[in-house]
Amino acid sequence: MFVDIAKIKVKSGDGGNGCVGFHREKYISHGGPDGGDGGKGGDIVLLADSDMRTLLDFRYRRSYEAERGQNGSGGLCTGKNGADLIIKVPPGTQVKLPDTGEVVADLFRPGDRVVLLKGGHGGRGNARFATPTRQAPNFAQPGVKTREYEVVLEMKSIADVGLVGFPNVGKSTLLSVVSAARPKIANYHFTTLQPNLGMVKMDDYSFAMADIPGLIEDAHLGVGLGHDFLRHVERNRMLLHVVDISGCEGRDPVEDYEAIRHELEAYDSELAARPQIIAANKMDILPDAEKNLARLREHVGAAAVYPISAATRQGVQELMRAVVQLLKSLPAPAPEVLEPVALDARLDDTIEVTRLDDVYLVDGPGAERMLDSVNLFDRDSMGRFQRQLRDKGILDRLRALGATDGDTIRFCDTEFDFIE
């Protein structure tokens, strides 16, 4: 099964919590704080693997989470870092945000590696908070928690030459003749329902050729799965436009040529301007083929038109040599020039301060993180908590809402009295 688009959920590892610990040894009753830091959470890493051809694996597994960092321990032992999670994708895969379509990463070449989400930092142990005036801190810092993202993986075929044209014009037959690829071939429309890739060797030169499923009118609007097919043309260095020059199905080859050019231009104006060679296929079927060939050559002007019969291999070798000559004059393939959107794996640190009747509410992910690092029964820890309330402007926001001495402050799930 060929799958070229998939939606998955990814989450990097949370950081491990810092440890509250004190050194204990025979004859040493007050050894001081020795709580270690928590380990860093694992990253989400994408790797372009040349052995992968589709995104089929992501149909069966849609959620990926890296390993959490381990908590710190006594003896100044730092927790073990969480292992990175490496997700292999086919070369030519772009990672996009589902809502906006913004590109997060583009893994163009085999071996390309991108850190999609970084793991959360580990929390600091209580040894980190020791000072000359606070020699026995009884609190530590929790690890940074990370958020989950939903992303879309979109694969675009990477080939030197893309075969385009209407259904049943002989693209698959041509690919099977010039390469070892064995696409399904039959005499009905839309026999090919997925891109097929083949390696072509002509003299001392090799190149990749992709058979793109047949396009129809209004393909750029999504008609006939047009968007799914046109996506695979975007990365081709040149196009080989196959036309049924015999007109055996009652279609006019000149009109067909213009219709496909219109669909390419409507989808992406750069596609229509891409270097192109025209293969006038099925020259052996009807006598009208010669007349249609003359009309097509007159219509396209300077464009290269090569009469062939893919079924009998007539003119195929000359066509492939022309393709090789054009490819040698083109620049090497390169990824699109993009400015990827950076994803912030950390949870939102917002703190909301509101009033509900006579109770003042302080809530939000940032408030929860503050409360997690507080030892409510330790004077030094509460003093640090008070300084954080002041430095983050929470006290000022409470005053602005009318808080005075004795008022109830509900900080997440814990209640305090407001004291000036």
Beta strands, then each sheet from edge to edge (+ up, - down):
strand 1: 5-11
strand 2: 44-48
strand 3: 63-65
strand 4: 85-89
strand 5: 93-96
strand 6: 103-107
strand 7: 113-117
strand 8: 148-155
strand 9: 161-164
strand 10: 196-202
strand 11: 205-211
strand 12: 238-244
strand 13: 276-281
strand 14: 305-307
strand 15: 352-356
strand 16: 359-363
strand 17: 408-411
strand 18: 414-417
sheet 1: 3+ 1+ 8- 5+ 6-
sheet 2: 4+ 2+ 7-
sheet 3: 10+ 11- 9- 12- 13- 14-
sheet 4: 15+ 16- 17- 18+
end
